[in-house]
Amino acid sequence: MLDIATPLFNEIQNTLDPVFIEENGNYVFEVEMPGFTKEDVKVNIESAGHLNLQGKTTRRGQEVKFGQTYHIPDKADPATADASLKNGIFRLIFKKKNKHKPKEIKIK
């Protein structure tokens, strides 16, 4: 019976503690943000490899704020970040960094 409950627990845990997953050769980060629009959310990437996610909106006359910092995987390329917010799901995709290939230098 534990095996049946484990996938549901993992889904709940991922919703509460979002992490980067690998999908189609990319790193994908998702978090539920019901009631927020793209204008309500700010996303910043620091040079130290951290993702800052902040937001502010109004619900039932009350201001709702949040802010969280996440570590970007070392193999993710921050320059390729692509973010979207649709149907209450914030999704951020990074391409993997190209493996460094040595450059051959011709001698003149």
C-alpha positions in Angstrom: 0.0 0.0 0.0 2.9 2.4 0.6 4.0 2.0 -3.0 0.6 3.4 -4.2 0.7 6.4 -1.8 4.3 7.3 -2.6 3.7 9.0 -6.0 0.9 11.2 -4.5 3.3 12.2 -1.6 6.0 13.1 -4.1 3.6 15.3 -6.0 2.6 17.1 -2.8 6.2 17.5 -1.7 7.2 18.9 -5.1 4.4 21.4 -4.9 5.5 22.6 -1.5 9.3 22.3 -2.2 9.9 22.9 -5.9 13.0 21.5 -7.4 14.6 21.4 -10.9 13.8 18.3 -12.8 15.4 17.1 -16.1 12.9 17.1 -19.0 13.7 16.7 -22.7 17.4 17.6 -22.1 16.5 20.8 -20.2 16.2 21.7 -16.5 12.6 22.6 -15.6 11.4 24.4 -12.4 7.6 24.5 -11.6 5.7 26.0 -8.8 1.9 26.5 -8.3 1.0 30.2 -8.0 -2.8 30.4 -8.2 -4.2 33.9 -8.5 -1.0 35.4 -9.6 -0.4 37.0 -13.0 2.9 37.6 -14.7 2.7 41.2 -13.7 2.6 40.1 -10.1 5.8 38.1 -10.2 9.5 39.1 -10.4 12.3 36.6 -11.3 16.0 37.4 -11.0 19.0 35.2 -11.5 22.1 36.0 -9.5 25.6 35.4 -10.8 26.2 33.0 -7.9 23.7 30.6 -9.4 20.6 31.5 -7.4 17.1 32.1 -8.6 15.0 34.7 -6.7 11.3 34.4 -7.1 9.1 37.2 -5.7 5.5 38.1 -6.0 2.8 40.3 -4.7 -1.0 40.3 -5.3 -4.2 41.2 -3.6 -6.7 38.5 -2.4 -10.0 39.4 -0.7 -8.7 42.8 0.0 -5.5 41.6 1.6 -2.0 42.0 0.2 -0.3 38.7 -0.3 3.5 38.6 -0.7 6.1 35.9 -1.1 9.8 35.6 -1.8 12.0 32.5 -2.1 15.5 31.7 -3.4 16.4 28.5 -5.1 19.8 27.1 -6.2 20.1 26.6 -10.0 21.7 23.3 -11.0 25.4 23.8 -12.0 24.8 22.2 -15.4 22.0 24.7 -16.3 22.7 27.6 -18.5 21.2 30.8 -16.9 21.5 32.7 -20.2 18.8 30.4 -21.7 16.2 31.0 -19.0 12.6 31.0 -20.4 9.8 31.7 -17.9 6.0 31.4 -18.2 3.0 31.7 -15.9 -0.2 30.0 -17.2 -3.2 28.7 -15.4 -1.5 29.3 -12.0 1.6 27.4 -12.8 5.0 29.2 -13.0 7.4 27.3 -15.2 11.1 28.2 -15.8 13.2 26.3 -18.3 17.0 26.3 -18.6 18.9 24.5 -21.4 21.8 22.4 -20.2 25.3 24.0 -20.6 27.2 22.8 -23.6 30.0 20.5 -22.7 33.2 22.4 -23.1 35.1 21.1 -26.1 38.8 22.0 -26.3 39.4 24.5 -29.1 42.3 23.5 -31.4 44.5 26.5 -32.1 46.4 26.4 -35.4 50.0 27.5 -35.4 50.9 30.1 -38.0 
